[in-house]
């Protein structure tokens, strides 16, 4: 839990809330209304790197090595510090659709 003078959040109050109470509070926030169905449909889709990696049961180190992605780059993507560019997004789609074939092709190109 954050413990700084700047952070004035009442964490005890928030942690005591039920999921239903938290959702009701979030939905009633006038500064952050939920997206409409149209807004959700129009939102750009981005490969979820962490979801892909976890679906394969790989650690960050294993995924980065297998698909020749710099570990720091992978971590930045997963932690939201940066986002994949168009080429990386295309590559992640290929990995998601054919993980073994992608790894095999990369292994052959190194040999």
Secondary structure, 3 states (H helix, E strand, C coil): CCCCCCCCCCHHHHHHCCHHHHHHHHHCCCCCCCCCHHHHHHCCCCCCHHHHHHHCCCCHHHHHHHCCCCHHHHHHHHCCCCCCCHHHHHHHHHHHHCHHHHHHHHHHHHC
